[in-house]
Amino acid sequence: MTIARVVLGFVVSIFILFSCVLGCGGDKGKQPAEPEAPTDEIAVDPGDQEEPESEEPAPEVDEEPAVPTEGDPGDHFLGHGGLFAGPQGYTQGSTYVEPVLQIAPPGSTGKGKFKIVRTGKHMETAYFWKTHKASADELKVGVIALMSEHKDAQGIYTAPKTVVEAYDGRWWMARISSVKPLESKGFVWVAGGYKVAPGAIRILEGDPSPALTLEGGEDKHFVRLDHWVAGHQPLPDRGSAYASISAVVRPFEGGEGRFLALNNGKIFDTVHAWQTRIANVKDIAKDVHVLVPDIKDGGVYRAPKTRKEALFSRWWWVKVGKKKGKKVIVEGDYEVKLDALRVVK
């Protein structure tokens, strides 16, 4: 038995050795590892390599702030912190803005990301403002006022009365042109000739606009003693040149001053500005420059009958041609009532 077992073991060993020679180790998982790349290969800049898609970080998701459903009645029913934004800043006339909620603060471009409360849409803009309800001493000529679109039967823009009213319409900005009506009628005029209740106005915090206190009474043309007439052109030798009733923002320095055109709220620098007074009969002579309001009835230019007509109409400089009774014929053959004319002081 011992000899037989030895012989049998010898035969099995020969068989296993013969099988390995023919193909033992066909499983690739058991093959030796591939040799490493030579160390003298040219290195590749990591910046030139493409990142595997699976290794890209997931994009950050902006947090959606909730739309306010409550607000403070003493703050125009706004429950969003008084933040407003728009596609552009204010330059003149009126500009629409929206109550917004901040999603992301301003980046290197100065633009923040906001959610419009009224529509739920997103807006990226560099024009955004923290605001508050105006106090009585903040209502000055030149200040930018912010109001909602709601108005009463007299056409005066008023404050929203509910949270829904605070958000269902757009808001708009315009520069204050006159606070004179506050004394008797309880509203202010803003650029464009719109009447706004003082309690409806919000103020932009950090607004660099001038806050002007105009002094002196009004004459029969509703022009104050400290109003100026300013434009972009000199008194014309021929034809006419438009100008506007304006307030001084900065007095003449180096031959140029800064003025606020009350009709459209634009602030501009010019050397072409004058203080004026109502003309009398002795002032009227051929080739004298007169200032005419751009208001007429039946083809004849006339004096302003209201403060709105005086402040929000254009005026134009022109030379006198001849006098014709209670009218004057100016260059261009236009008829103007004598009591409508102004001259340089």
SEROMAR-485260 format. One line per field, with one value per residue (C-alpha): residue number from 1; residue in three letters; z, x negated, y negated. Coordinates in Angstrom, 3 decimals. Layout:
# SEROMAR-485260
k	(NUM	...)
r	(ala	...)
w	(Z	...)
u	(X	...)
v	(Y	...)
END
This chain:
# SEROMAR-485260
k	(1	2	3	4	5	6	7	8	9	10	11	12	13	14	15	16	17	18	19	20	21	22	23	24	25	26	27	28	29	30	31	32	33	34	35	36	37	38	39	40	41	42	43	44	45	46	47	48	49	50	51	52	53	54	55	56	57	58	59	60	61	62	63	64	65	66	67	68	69	70	71	72	73	74	75	76	77	78	79	80	81	82	83	84	85	86	87	88	89	90	91	92	93	94	95	96	97	98	99	100	101	102	103	104	105	106	107	108	109	110	111	112	113	114	115	116	117	118	119	120	121	122	123	124	125	126	127	128	129	130	131	132	133	134	135	136	137	138	139	140	141	142	143	144	145	146	147	148	149	150	151	152	153	154	155	156	157	158	159	160	161	162	163	164	165	166	167	168	169	170	171	172	173	174	175	176	177	178	179	180	181	182	183	184	185	186	187	188	189	190	191	192	193	194	195	196	197	198	199	200	201	202	203	204	205	206	207	208	209	210	211	212	213	214	215	216	217	218	219	220	221	222	223	224	225	226	227	228	229	230	231	232	233	234	235	236	237	238	239	240	241	242	243	244	245	246	247	248	249	250	251	252	253	254	255	256	257	258	259	260	261	262	263	264	265	266	267	268	269	270	271	272	273	274	275	276	277	278	279	280	281	282	283	284	285	286	287	288	289	290	291	292	293	294	295	296	297	298	299	300	301	302	303	304	305	306	307	308	309	310	311	312	313	314	315	316	317	318	319	320	321	322	323	324	325	326	327	328	329	330	331	332	333	334	335	336	337	338	339	340	341	342	343	344	345)
r	(met	thr	ile	ala	arg	val	val	leu	gly	phe	val	val	ser	ile	phe	ile	leu	phe	ser	cys	val	leu	gly	cys	gly	gly	asp	lys	gly	lys	gln	pro	ala	glu	pro	glu	ala	pro	thr	asp	glu	ile	ala	val	asp	pro	gly	asp	gln	glu	glu	pro	glu	ser	glu	glu	pro	ala	pro	glu	val	asp	glu	glu	pro	ala	val	pro	thr	glu	gly	asp	pro	gly	asp	his	phe	leu	gly	his	gly	gly	leu	phe	ala	gly	pro	gln	gly	tyr	thr	gln	gly	ser	thr	tyr	val	glu	pro	val	leu	gln	ile	ala	pro	pro	gly	ser	thr	gly	lys	gly	lys	phe	lys	ile	val	arg	thr	gly	lys	his	met	glu	thr	ala	tyr	phe	trp	lys	thr	his	lys	ala	ser	ala	asp	glu	leu	lys	val	gly	val	ile	ala	leu	met	ser	glu	his	lys	asp	ala	gln	gly	ile	tyr	thr	ala	pro	lys	thr	val	val	glu	ala	tyr	asp	gly	arg	trp	trp	met	ala	arg	ile	ser	ser	val	lys	pro	leu	glu	ser	lys	gly	phe	val	trp	val	ala	gly	gly	tyr	lys	val	ala	pro	gly	ala	ile	arg	ile	leu	glu	gly	asp	pro	ser	pro	ala	leu	thr	leu	glu	gly	gly	glu	asp	lys	his	phe	val	arg	leu	asp	his	trp	val	ala	gly	his	gln	pro	leu	pro	asp	arg	gly	ser	ala	tyr	ala	ser	ile	ser	ala	val	val	arg	pro	phe	glu	gly	gly	glu	gly	arg	phe	leu	ala	leu	asn	asn	gly	lys	ile	phe	asp	thr	val	his	ala	trp	gln	thr	arg	ile	ala	asn	val	lys	asp	ile	ala	lys	asp	val	his	val	leu	val	pro	asp	ile	lys	asp	gly	gly	val	tyr	arg	ala	pro	lys	thr	arg	lys	glu	ala	leu	phe	ser	arg	trp	trp	trp	val	lys	val	gly	lys	lys	lys	gly	lys	lys	val	ile	val	glu	gly	asp	tyr	glu	val	lys	leu	asp	ala	leu	arg	val	val	lys)
w	(0.000	0.780	-2.601	-4.380	-2.595	-3.596	-7.205	-7.213	-5.713	-8.299	-11.138	-9.777	-9.453	-13.061	-14.244	-12.368	-13.704	-17.256	-16.928	-15.722	-18.641	-21.027	-19.526	-15.782	-14.419	-17.113	-14.502	-15.192	-11.673	-10.533	-13.053	-11.664	-11.607	-14.678	-14.290	-13.255	-15.906	-16.334	-14.007	-16.834	-18.623	-19.137	-16.319	-17.178	-15.641	-13.447	-14.905	-18.331	-17.188	-17.360	-14.072	-14.042	-14.137	-11.067	-9.061	-9.831	-6.748	-6.816	-7.607	-4.655	-4.548	-3.672	-0.650	-1.525	1.073	1.922	0.519	3.363	4.363	7.159	7.485	9.751	9.165	10.294	7.598	4.589	5.454	4.198	5.789	3.734	5.505	3.214	0.494	-3.088	-6.356	-10.032	-13.357	-13.255	-10.951	-10.927	-13.326	-14.161	-14.567	-12.799	-12.465	-11.477	-8.688	-6.850	-3.235	-3.129	-0.873	-0.988	-2.151	-2.521	-1.485	-4.049	-5.540	-7.172	-9.879	-7.272	-8.322	-5.789	-6.460	-5.370	-5.460	-6.560	-4.001	-6.446	-9.125	-7.461	-10.268	-9.721	-10.492	-10.563	-10.234	-8.697	-8.038	-4.688	-1.663	1.956	2.590	5.371	5.654	5.302	8.309	7.890	8.041	5.271	2.681	0.841	-2.752	-4.559	-2.419	-4.237	-3.095	-3.391	-3.699	-4.593	-7.593	-5.524	-5.682	-4.558	-6.495	-6.625	-8.352	-5.280	-4.759	-1.360	0.957	0.668	3.134	3.261	2.770	-0.562	-1.739	-0.642	-3.008	-5.823	-7.684	-8.668	-6.803	-8.440	-7.700	-8.580	-7.223	-5.075	-6.981	-4.585	-0.994	-1.213	-1.503	1.911	3.451	2.101	0.227	2.023	-0.797	-2.511	-6.190	-7.661	-11.073	-13.912	-12.107	-9.854	-6.479	-3.594	-0.025	2.412	4.348	1.181	0.656	1.469	1.485	0.133	2.913	1.900	-0.933	-1.934	-3.485	-2.369	0.231	-0.573	1.440	-0.895	0.569	-0.538	-1.684	-5.089	-7.696	-9.955	-12.141	-9.085	-9.376	-6.072	-5.373	-5.214	-8.342	-11.309	-14.999	-16.293	-19.581	-21.869	-24.315	-24.086	-24.800	-28.532	-31.165	-33.420	-32.868	-29.342	-26.556	-23.989	-20.246	-17.024	-13.685	-11.474	-7.986	-7.195	-6.021	-6.091	-6.727	-9.643	-9.173	-11.946	-14.217	-13.794	-11.358	-10.593	-10.919	-10.408	-13.191	-11.309	-14.273	-14.773	-11.686	-13.616	-11.945	-14.341	-14.536	-16.729	-17.188	-18.718	-15.770	-14.843	-12.145	-13.633	-12.834	-14.454	-17.292	-17.299	-20.181	-20.002	-20.502	-23.850	-26.760	-30.007	-29.614	-25.828	-24.619	-22.928	-21.258	-22.445	-20.800	-23.232	-22.515	-24.953	-25.578	-29.093	-30.507	-28.068	-25.363	-21.877	-18.254	-16.028	-14.041	-11.578	-9.817	-11.828	-15.111	-13.963	-12.627	-15.016	-18.331	-20.438	-20.883	-23.824	-24.445	-27.537	-28.747	-28.894	-32.383	-31.642	-29.219	-30.287	-27.695	-24.709	-26.738	-27.983	-31.275	-30.725	-33.239	-35.255	-35.417	-32.231	-30.177	-26.432	-23.842	-22.196	-18.671	-19.514	-20.138	-17.857	-18.216	-16.671	-13.376)
u	(0.000	-2.796	-4.443	-1.075	-0.428	-3.836	-3.267	0.186	-1.139	-3.900	-1.353	0.919	-2.004	-3.055	0.550	0.845	-2.504	-1.490	1.894	0.218	-2.143	0.854	2.782	3.053	3.934	6.506	8.321	7.111	7.877	4.993	2.469	-0.442	0.113	-0.915	-4.306	-4.272	-4.880	-8.500	-9.467	-11.027	-7.671	-6.673	-4.405	-0.956	0.168	3.207	4.839	4.811	6.611	10.395	12.103	14.225	17.895	18.553	16.119	17.762	19.398	23.160	24.371	25.590	29.354	30.582	32.802	36.274	37.491	41.174	43.498	44.761	48.416	48.345	47.021	46.795	49.652	47.296	44.811	47.145	48.069	44.702	43.433	40.282	37.953	38.451	36.134	36.818	34.990	35.256	33.475	32.056	31.372	33.207	32.117	35.264	39.025	40.295	38.880	40.673	39.284	40.442	40.585	38.050	36.596	32.844	31.739	28.013	25.939	24.034	20.957	17.884	20.073	22.163	25.277	27.409	30.047	33.602	37.086	39.862	42.641	45.399	44.561	42.245	39.720	35.997	34.029	30.287	29.466	27.070	29.953	31.528	32.402	33.354	36.263	38.404	41.563	40.762	40.970	42.246	38.759	37.495	39.890	37.615	37.309	34.785	35.299	36.287	39.720	40.955	44.721	47.157	49.466	52.645	54.422	57.702	60.583	58.740	55.778	53.532	51.263	51.962	50.486	51.605	54.328	53.734	50.941	52.496	52.494	48.882	47.824	50.369	49.219	45.876	44.065	42.324	39.726	39.752	37.966	39.901	40.412	42.489	43.693	45.581	49.009	48.464	49.290	52.840	53.764	51.880	49.819	46.461	45.649	43.131	41.427	43.891	46.578	47.974	49.616	48.593	49.888	46.991	47.977	47.591	43.928	40.937	37.344	34.294	31.776	28.398	29.912	27.243	29.832	29.927	32.546	33.407	35.381	36.724	37.467	39.366	42.948	44.451	45.332	48.391	46.674	46.194	42.446	40.609	37.999	35.268	36.340	34.029	34.574	31.934	31.254	28.547	28.456	27.610	30.115	30.733	29.744	32.339	35.127	35.860	34.254	36.052	35.435	37.095	38.024	35.240	33.783	30.124	28.274	24.824	24.185	22.094	18.480	15.995	18.752	20.970	23.715	25.753	29.513	32.576	35.172	38.461	40.497	38.615	36.414	33.140	30.027	27.528	24.595	24.831	23.673	27.030	29.194	30.961	33.120	36.214	39.202	42.557	42.131	43.829	44.784	41.516	39.510	41.089	39.006	37.777	35.039	35.398	35.201	38.384	39.279	42.548	44.461	45.244	48.976	51.516	55.220	56.526	53.031	52.024	49.454	50.679	49.539	49.762	52.987	51.842	48.663	48.693	48.729	45.884	43.537	44.176	44.424	41.424	40.545	38.691	36.490	37.167	36.740	39.544	40.648	43.265	46.012	49.632	52.069	52.083	50.126	46.579	45.423	42.189	39.730	41.372	44.556	46.003	48.539	48.029	50.141	48.194	48.873	47.281	43.792	40.779	37.410	33.958	33.599)
v	(0.000	-2.361	-1.810	-2.265	-5.604	-6.896	-5.977	-7.539	-10.835	-10.941	-10.531	-13.342	-15.753	-15.099	-15.760	-19.124	-20.280	-19.409	-21.303	-24.539	-24.463	-24.389	-27.380	-27.559	-31.109	-32.139	-34.367	-38.001	-39.039	-36.916	-38.334	-40.352	-44.152	-46.194	-47.844	-51.542	-54.167	-55.240	-58.088	-60.103	-60.803	-64.488	-65.690	-67.082	-70.408	-69.705	-72.776	-71.157	-68.059	-67.734	-67.063	-63.920	-64.888	-62.790	-64.951	-68.339	-69.894	-70.146	-73.712	-75.753	-76.232	-79.739	-79.774	-81.026	-83.558	-83.416	-86.087	-88.296	-87.953	-90.510	-94.030	-97.049	-99.548	-102.307	-101.332	-101.087	-97.474	-96.294	-93.109	-92.679	-95.083	-98.053	-96.750	-97.854	-97.234	-98.067	-97.599	-101.124	-104.034	-107.360	-110.101	-112.099	-111.834	-108.703	-105.188	-101.978	-99.796	-96.667	-95.462	-92.625	-89.953	-89.360	-85.925	-86.580	-89.631	-91.710	-90.070	-91.586	-93.180	-94.983	-93.070	-91.278	-88.641	-89.367	-87.905	-90.285	-89.981	-90.926	-88.340	-85.822	-86.312	-86.757	-89.910	-90.559	-94.238	-96.734	-99.140	-98.383	-100.501	-100.174	-102.550	-103.988	-106.022	-109.731	-112.022	-115.588	-117.103	-114.798	-116.203	-118.612	-119.756	-117.545	-114.429	-111.230	-110.069	-106.474	-105.837	-103.074	-103.432	-103.783	-107.151	-108.681	-110.246	-113.603	-112.000	-112.244	-109.253	-107.718	-105.120	-101.469	-100.513	-96.739	-94.213	-93.267	-96.886	-97.220	-94.438	-94.117	-97.243	-98.627	-101.379	-104.323	-106.987	-110.674	-113.720	-116.195	-119.459	-121.547	-121.304	-124.593	-122.862	-121.244	-124.597	-124.660	-121.482	-118.737	-117.227	-117.668	-117.892	-115.465	-115.525	-115.133	-117.136	-114.375	-115.064	-112.798	-112.692	-113.152	-110.017	-107.943	-108.773	-106.577	-107.802	-105.959	-105.506	-106.887	-108.958	-111.518	-113.860	-117.495	-118.410	-122.020	-124.543	-127.217	-130.614	-133.678	-134.108	-133.412	-136.021	-135.913	-133.300	-131.000	-131.549	-131.942	-134.580	-131.933	-130.055	-130.271	-129.600	-127.196	-125.439	-124.159	-127.069	-130.790	-133.533	-133.122	-135.674	-134.081	-131.596	-130.345	-128.304	-126.152	-126.435	-125.262	-126.740	-125.387	-125.329	-125.956	-122.850	-124.438	-128.167	-129.321	-128.291	-128.853	-130.099	-127.026	-126.095	-122.978	-123.114	-120.956	-121.259	-121.122	-119.868	-116.598	-116.212	-116.252	-117.652	-119.194	-121.606	-124.680	-128.254	-129.175	-130.204	-133.420	-134.927	-136.521	-138.709	-139.438	-141.954	-145.347	-147.590	-149.540	-146.332	-145.549	-146.785	-145.297	-142.651	-142.406	-138.803	-137.622	-134.326	-132.764	-129.875	-127.057	-127.372	-128.741	-129.188	-129.648	-130.002	-132.765	-132.066	-133.015	-133.196	-130.099	-129.909	-127.251	-126.206	-123.006	-124.921	-127.168	-124.500	-121.620	-123.455	-124.328	-127.981	-129.483	-132.490	-134.572	-138.154	-140.682	-141.707	-144.342	-145.257	-144.818	-146.194	-143.802	-141.277	-141.023	-139.538	-137.656	-136.258	-133.498	-135.589	-134.088	-136.051	-136.255	-138.021	-140.813	-139.560	-136.164	-137.541	-137.455	-139.170	-138.767	-140.655)
END
